[in-house]
């Protein structure tokens, strides 16, 4: 029988280790050994040969029987809107504060999985292209300029979701990316449009391997 990743599971592969993000539980796991080998095989379209590993991954709710959904892909980041400069849209600090407050409420009440489901539904269905990318970059610069006036601690996930909310309100799409790194483990979040990072530096996001993209 074929197996696939459960819908709430996302992966980042690191040689012989795998980082698993369970958005339903809002939890990361580092997996190695035979379990990692089985996950890598499934992620690469092969059939694992260790039935015990498959049984354990099914019990852990990481795998499900049958076909699954192909995970979203993200282009490697090559540019940063905040570093290359350009047009800056006028974004009011009150708009930033409201977006942050609404994001915080969603995360606290709905949790990560249901908040990400809302993000998927809010994403504009418009095509990309350089004109839309330029607008996303200009809005991201406007957000960055207005953000210091909002007396709320910066949190990468919360700020990225708030900026994405402002972009979606103007029918501008952007991909929410969560990345992870090892030794020591850390997670980070940013927005990206094709190869353009909207709200972070290339150096920062380059330290992380994407595990989820919406």
N, C-alpha and C positions, 0 to 999 in steps of 0.2 A: 504494500500500500504506500502511496506517495504521502508525504507530509510537507507542511509549510509553516511559516511563522504565523503565530496568532496575530489578529489584527491590532492588538494593543502593544505588540512587541516591535522594537526597533533595534538595529544592530550597528556596531562599529567593530571592524575586524582589525586586530593587532597581532599579526604573525600567528603565534600559537595560542593567543588569548582573544576573548570576545567580550566586549562590553554590551550588556543588554539594558535597554531602557524600557521599563514597563510603565506606560503612561497611565494605565488603570490604577496601579498602586503608587504612582509617582516615585519610582524606586529604580536605582541603578544596581546592576550586578556584574561582577567580573567573573568570567567563567573560563576555565582552562581544561586541559586533559582531553579525555574522550568526548566529553560533552561539547567542548569547543570544536573538536574535529567534526562532530556530527552537524553542528550548526553551520560551519564553514562549507561542508559538502552540500547541504540543502541550499544555502545562499548562492552557491555556484551552479545549482541545477543538477547536482549529482545525487545519487541515492546512498545514504550512509549504510555501512555494513555492520554496525554494532547495535543489535536490537535492545540491549540493556540501556545504552545511551538514549535511544529513541524513547523508550518507556519512561525514563527519568525526566526527559524534557517534556513529554506529554503531561506527566504528573505535576511538573512545575508550571504548567500552562504557558510554556514558551512555544511549543509546537501544537498544531492541530492536524487531524487527519485531512487529507485531500488538498486541493489547490488553494492557494492564498492570493493575496493582492501584491502585485509587484511594488516594492518600496519606491518612493520618490527619489529622484536623482538630483544632484546639484552640481553645477559647473564649478571647477576650481576658481577660487577668487584671485583676480589679477589686478583689480583696481579698487580704490576706496573713494567714495564721494566726499568724505571729510578731509582727505589728504590731497586730492587733486584740485580742489577749489572749483568755483563756478557760481552760477546764479543761486541766490538764496531767497526762497519764498518767505513771505511774512507770516510767521506762525505765532499766535499769541500765547503767552505763558498761561493764560486762563484755559485755553484749549488743551494745552499739554497737561495741566493739572487735572482737568476733567477726564481726559483719556486715561491718565494714570489711576485716578480714583475708580473709574468704571472697571479698569483691568484688575485692580486689586480686589474689588468686590466679586468679580467673576471667579477669580482664582480661589478666593476663600469659600464661596458658596458652592461653586460647581466642581472645583478640583481641576487638575491638569487635563485629564482626558476629555471632559465635557467642554472645557474652555477651548481646547484645540479643535474640537468638532465645530464650535462656533466660528473659529478662525477660518476653517475650510469653507463654511457656508458664506462668510462675509467676503471672501476673496472675489474681486471683480472678474468677470468673464471676458475682459477686454484683452486684445492681443498685446504683445510687447512692442519692441521697436525702440529706436534711439530717442524719439520724442517723448515717449512715456518714461523711458529710463532717465532722461534729463529732468523730467518733472519729479520723479521719485527722488532723485538726488537733491534737487532744489528744496523739496519739502523736508528731506532728512537734515539738510544743513540748517533750515529754519527751526526745526525741532531742537537741534543741538544748540543753537543760539539762544532759544527761549528757555531751555531746560534749567539753567542755573537759577532762574528766578522762582522755581518751584521747590519749596522746602521739604522735599521727600527724598529719602535715601535712594541712590541709584542702585537698581538691581537689573542685571542684563535682560532677564526674561521679561520682567514687568515693563521695562522701558521699550523693549523690542515689540511687545504686544501693543503697547500704547501707541507707538509710532505707526505700526501696521494698521491700527484702528483709524488713525487720522488719514493714512493713505487710502484705505478702502472707502472712507467717506467721500473722497474725491475721485473715486473710480480708478485709482492707481494701484496696481498689483505689486506685491513684493513677497518673496519667499522667506518664511521664518525658518531659521536654521538653528538647531541645537548640536553642538559639538562636544567631544570629550577628549581627554588626554590621560596618559598614565604616568606613573612614577614621578611625582605623586598624582593620584587621580584628581581631576577637576572637570567641571562642565561649564560651558559658556553658551550664550545665545546671541544671535545677531540677525539682521535682515539683509537680504541679498536680491539683486535683480540681474539674472544671467551671471556674468563674472564680476559684477560691481557690488562691493560691500557698501551698504548705505549708512550704517551707524557705528562703524568701528574701523580700526586700522588694519591694514593687511598683516602687519606683524602679529597682532593679537590673534586674529582668526586663523592665521597660519599655524599656530601651535595646536590647533584642535582638529580632530577628524570628525566630519559630520556623521551624526547618528540618526537625525530626523530632519526632514525638510517638508514644509507645508506651504 
